[in-house]
Amino acid sequence: MSKDKYAGLSLTERLTQAGIFTLFSRAVKSGDTITMTTLLQQVNYPLDAAEATATTFLNDPNAFPHQE
């Protein structure tokens, strides 16, 4: 049985643990929803949740406060 290594972690913790925090932050800053969605899926966000989260950050980049 496979266990989700990101279970219980915040988005920032997931991105940091996966080593993609900076890439995600750059995608938010540039409004690149495709990259945001792809990176979110890498940390076990389902596609619909990844797309919704990317849209949130596209509409309000300040919702992701840890940008570079």
MOVENMO-V482836 format. One record per helix or strand. SS is the DSSP state (h for helix, s for strand). FROM is the first residue (numbers start at 1). TO is the last residue. If there is no record, write none. Layout:
BEGIN
{{SS & FROM & TO} {SS & FROM & TO}}
END
This chain:
BEGIN
{{h & 11 & 18} {h & 21 & 30} {h & 33 & 42} {h & 47 & 59} {h & 61 & 63}}
END
